[in-house]
């Protein structure tokens, strides 16, 4: 059954220039992007997003880190999306992550582990809705491509054309013959 999951490319991966490669890996794993945005979380918004961890000892450090730079938030769609994405990103600690996973390849530490991935269908919906209105959650790739070109900085698009080319391969080409 096709369902959705939520991901964030974290500030460490953005600073290290890994966003394009991570998005490319996601697309090649068969995920369809139904919403994507580049933004910067305020400390307050990071606190809201991670409120479930408020009583944990790492909460302050986590919210500081997540508000330290640009992130990319995305909603992804695929059969068995949550479980398949958790497998793709690997263990939270990159030292324990399997070879070929996003965290093994791009994370630098337990605290700076490149990506966030929802842990359940329910949390995927909550987390996706935190970042995207219903109007921003697309059901077709053409609408998404138009949104992408309108909202992402020009330099980001130029350097990530291989990612956009991957999305273009997902377009339902019969749309043009209807």
Secondary structure as UniProt FT lines:
FT   STRAND          2..9
FT   HELIX           11..15
FT   TURN            16..17
FT   HELIX           19..28
FT   TURN            29..30
FT   STRAND          32..40
FT   HELIX           43..49
FT   HELIX           51..53
FT   TURN            54..55
FT   TURN            57..58
FT   HELIX           59..66
FT   STRAND          70..79
FT   HELIX           81..89
FT   HELIX           94..96
FT   TURN            99..100
FT   HELIX           102..106
FT   STRAND          115..117
FT   HELIX           121..131
FT   HELIX           134..136
FT   HELIX           141..151
FT   HELIX           154..159
FT   HELIX           161..168
FT   TURN            169..170
FT   HELIX           173..177
//
